[in-house]
Amino acid sequence: MSIRHGLLALLERGQMYGYQLRAAFEESTGSTWPLNIGQVYTTLARLERDGLVRSLPESEGGQRPYEITDAGRADLALWFATPISRADRPRDELSIKLALALTTPGVDVRAVVQTQRSATMRALQELTRLKYASDKPEDLPWRLVLDAMIFQAEAEIRWLDHCETSLVRYRPAPSRPAGLPEAVDRTDEAARR
């Protein structure tokens, strides 16, 4: 989810100033994506520049509320109507970490997998505890975020199981120092002559 579209969705509810937007964003995502206030105001400035929101006069308390524009509503509607592509998501740091661990001398890849599995299991247990801590109808948005996080943790554990199974069959190619050419088998070369 982009912060940009998150703020637009919140402004569709009504006018808000930066701190209200941050609080509403964190409440809507169950604080799973904490925002700092600088991110909020930087994003609001870009949204205003792009004509998707407009700032209103400051209140007596000095806060400047924002409201969504028609162009902002159209952009938000398009975002809701467009599926999220796997290519749109950030790179998966864990898969990159394991791929590099396989090719980095001295790294115990099985230990890396086990350490991650333990951490993911602890996270899964905490997420499950949080899910069952609240069952009020108004908590549905938060529970849906929790469900997604639970499913992702479960999928990560299954993937780690797959990695572990693959490691049992893995036989790395013999390594040679960087910069040295491959050895040529002279016996085969002589036999061909």
N, C-alpha and C positions, 0 to 999 in steps of 0.2 A: 504494500500500500504506500502510495506516495503521501508525503506530508501535505503537499499541495492539494490533492483531492480530499484528504481528510479534513482540512480546514474548510474547503468549499462545502463539503457535506455538513459540517457543523454550522456554517453560516446560513445554510438553507433553513435551519431551525429558527434563525432570527439573528439580529445584530448582536455582536459580541466584541469585546476588546481582547487584547493579546493574552492576558492571564486567564480570562474566562475560557478562551479557546484551548489553551494548554491544559487546563483542568478538565474540560469536557473531552478532549482527545484522550487523555490518560484514563479518564473514567470509562470511556467507550471501549478502550482496548484493555481494560483491566490492569493498567500500568505496565503492560508487557512491552510497550514501546515508549519509554519515557522521553519527553521532549524538553529541551532547555528553552528558555524564553527567547534566547537569541535566534534559534531556529524558527520559532513562530513569527517573530517580527521580520526576519529576513524573507521568509516565504510570503508573508503579507505584502511586503514591499514589491516583490516580483509579481504577485497576483494583481496588485494595483497597477503596476507598470503595464501589464498585459491586458488590462481592462476587465479582469474577471471579478474584482471586488472594488469597492470604493470606500474611502475613509470618510467618516462623518465628523462633525465638529466635536471637539473635546468636551467631556462632561465637566461638571463642577469639580469633581475629584481629580481631574487631569487625565483621565483615561480617554483614549480615542477609539470609539467603536468602529467596526467595519461591517459592511453588508455586501451580500453577493449581488452581482449584476446579472442581466439577462444572458450576457456572453458567458458568465461564470456558470449559470444554470445549464446552458447548452453543453459546456465543457464537462460538467459533472455528469449530465445525462449520458454523454458519449462514453465517459469512463465506466459508468455502471453497466452500459450495454456492451462493452468490449471485454472479452475474456482475457485473463492474464496468461501470457505465454511463459513457458518454462525459460525461454531465452531472455525474458524481461527481468527475471529474478537474479539477485546477486549470485556471484560465484559461491560454490559450496566449499568453504574453507576446510572442512574435515576431509573431503575426498582429495583435495589438493595436498593436505598435510600427509595423508596416508600414501599417496603416490610418491611424494618426495621422500618419505621415510623409507620406502622400498629401495630407493637409489642412493641414499645417504649412508656412507660407511659408519658403522658403529651404532646405528639406531636399532633398538629392539622393537620391531614393528608389532609383534604380538603384545608387548607391554603397552604400546601406544593404543592398540585396539582395546585392551582390557581397561586401561585408564579411562578411555572415552566411554566404554560400556558402563562402568561404575557410575560415572558422572551422569550419564543419560538416564540410568535406572533411578538415581536419586531425584533427578528432575521430574521423571515420570511419576514417581510416588508423590512428590509435592504437588504436581499439577492435578493428580487424581484427588488428593486431599482437598485442594481448593475447589475442585468441581463439586464435590459433595457437601461443601460447607454452606452452600447457598442454593436454594431452590425457588426463590421468589420469581414470579413472572417477569418483573422488570430487570432481572439479572440475565435474561436470555442473551443479549449481545455479548456479555462477558463470558457466559458459558460456551457460546459458539467459538469464541477466540480460544478458550481453554481446550475445547474439543479438538480444534485444529492443531494446537500445540501438543496435545496428547497423541494424536494420530501421527504427527511428525516424529515424536520421540519413539513411538512404537516402530515406525518405519526405519528409523535410524538404527535401532537395536537389531531389527531383521537384517539390515544391510551389514552391520558389524558382524553378525553371525556368518553371513555370506563371505565377508572378507576373511574371517578366521578360517573358514573351510578352504578358501582359495589359497591361503598361506600354507596350509598343510601340503598342497600339491605343488607349490611354487618352488622352482629350482632356478635361481638366478644364473644368467650367463656368466662365464668367467670374466672377471674384469681385467682391464689392462690400464696402465697409467695413461692419463690424458695426453694426447699429442703423439703417441706412438702408433705407427701403422700396424694393421693386423699382421700377425705372423703368417708367412706363406709356407704351405706344406710342400717342401722341396721333393719329397718322395713321390707324391702324385705328379708333380711337374716332370720329374725325370721319367716316370713310367709312361707318360704320354708321348715322350720323344721317341 
